Each structure stands twice: as structure tokens, then as C-alpha cells.
């Protein structure tokens, strides 16, 4: 059975570029903050337009995709076009 493509996989960034949040197609994420690469890493699950995160230390967070924008933990992230 073929896996459904993740429509949200890719790089999401804050307007100032400080936070770079990559959603990998395998259900993992990698978040950079400023010059600190891989500041946070963990897994995520999608339920429709809602995302739940669990980082590798056990911390959890969530967010929502609305109109092509990711609203996550008080941050607003935009999809980075390749």
C-alpha cells in the first residue's frame, strides 16, 4: 500500500529567518534557531491540518496549518520555496 504524501513536508521559517523548522517526510523534524543547527529534533504526527510534536527529550507541542501558514507555539512560520 502506497503512503500518502505529506503535503506539509519541507522547510518552514519565521519571517526573520531565525527559526528554520524542517518537517521531514518520514515523520521527523529538525529545528534550527539562529546559528544553532538541530536545536530541537523529534517526531511529529499530522491529523488533518493539526500537527503534534514530541521532541527527543519528551517535550510536546502542537500547531495548526491555516491558509499555507504554520502557527506553532506562538510562532508564525512560512513555507520556504525552493
Phi, psi and omega per residue, in radians:
X1 nan 2.277 -3.096
X2 -1.382 2.383 3.093
X3 -1.250 2.501 3.067
X4 -1.286 2.349 -3.141
X5 -1.123 2.481 3.120
X6 -1.461 1.950 -3.098
X7 -1.215 -0.222 -3.076
X8 -1.855 -0.015 3.115
X9 -1.054 2.496 3.124
X10 2.319 -2.988 -3.075
X11 -1.638 2.320 3.080
X12 -2.131 2.329 -3.056
X13 -2.342 2.622 3.006
X14 -1.279 2.805 -3.087
X15 -0.988 -0.591 -3.140
X16 -1.521 -0.043 3.110
X17 1.337 0.053 -3.083
X18 -1.176 -0.717 3.141
X19 -1.873 2.192 3.133
X20 -2.110 1.995 -2.959
X21 -2.057 1.847 -3.112
X22 -1.743 2.113 3.049
X23 -1.664 1.973 -3.114
X24 -1.476 2.615 -3.094
X25 -1.131 -0.282 -3.102
X26 -1.556 0.194 3.113
X27 1.509 0.240 3.073
X28 -1.942 2.797 3.039
X29 -2.350 2.785 3.123
X30 -2.465 2.091 -3.084
X31 -2.024 2.223 3.057
X32 -1.823 2.544 3.089
X33 -2.260 1.986 -3.090
X34 1.048 -2.219 3.138
X35 -1.553 0.012 -3.112
X36 -1.559 1.717 3.111
X37 -1.230 2.560 3.094
X38 0.885 0.771 3.103
X39 -1.071 -0.646 3.101
X40 -2.407 2.422 3.072
X41 -2.448 2.635 3.111
X42 3.062 -2.762 -3.117
X43 -2.026 2.839 3.085
X44 -2.511 2.729 3.027
X45 -2.283 2.551 3.121
X46 -1.924 2.399 2.996
X47 -2.273 1.683 -3.033
X48 1.120 -2.109 -3.139
X49 -1.737 0.231 3.136
X50 -1.849 2.449 3.118
X51 -2.170 2.354 3.054
X52 -2.013 2.303 -3.115
X53 -1.961 2.572 2.938
X54 -2.438 1.969 -3.117
X55 -1.402 2.944 -3.023
X56 -1.164 -0.198 3.060
X57 -1.627 -0.091 3.119
X58 1.808 -0.138 3.116
X59 -1.171 2.440 3.126
X60 -2.082 2.669 3.089
X61 -2.709 2.999 3.087
X62 -2.590 3.079 -3.134
X63 -2.936 3.096 -3.133
X64 -2.432 2.501 3.027
X65 -1.692 2.148 3.108
X66 -2.392 2.173 3.089
X67 0.919 0.737 3.078
X68 1.337 0.245 -3.141
X69 -2.158 2.455 3.091
X70 -1.744 2.082 3.071
X71 -1.788 1.961 -2.995
X72 -2.468 2.066 3.031
X73 0.864 0.807 3.116
X74 1.413 -0.002 3.132
X75 -1.826 2.722 3.053
X76 -2.104 2.092 -3.096
X77 -2.099 2.507 -3.102
X78 -2.024 2.533 3.125
X79 -1.168 2.288 3.096
X80 -1.531 2.138 3.135
X81 -1.392 2.491 -3.132
X82 -1.368 nan nan
